[in-house]
Amino acid sequence: MDLHAFFAMGGYAFYVWTSYGLTLLILLANIIIPVLQRKSFFRQNLQRKR
């Protein structure tokens, strides 16, 4: 099996790579969004205390 055949995925490359991309995007969002919300929460609480 050569590299081109691997990336072509037997003619289903668009569907396979799109699903991999969406999965990666969702996993990254599940990591990044809570971190940003936590920072915002602590920043708002700090402002309220002042």
N, C-alpha and C positions, 0 to 999 in steps of 0.2 A: 504494500500500500504506500503510495507516495503522498506527499504533503498536499498536493492539489486535490486529490481524491478525498483526503480527510476533511479539508475545508469545504468541499462541494457537498458532502454528506449525502451522496446518492441522489442528488436532485432536490433535496429538502433543506438545503443550506439556509434559505431565507427564514423558514419557520424555526429551525433549530437555533440559529444564531440570534434571532429575535427573542426567542424564549430565554436563552442564556442572558441576553442583555437586560431584559425586563426583570429577570430574577435577581441579577446583580444590582440593578437600580433599586428594587424594593428592599433588598438586604441592606444596602447602604443607607437608604432612607430610614429604615428601622433602627439604625445606629445613630445617625446624625440628628434626626428630629428630636428625640428625647434629650440629647446633650444640649441642643440649643434651647429647648424648653426649660431645662434645669437651670441654665445660665440666666435666662430671663426671669425665672422665678426668684432666684437668689438676688438678682439685681433689683427687682421690684421690692422685695422685703427689706433690703438695705436702704432703699430710698424712703420707705415708710417709717423706718426707725429714726431717720434723720429729721 
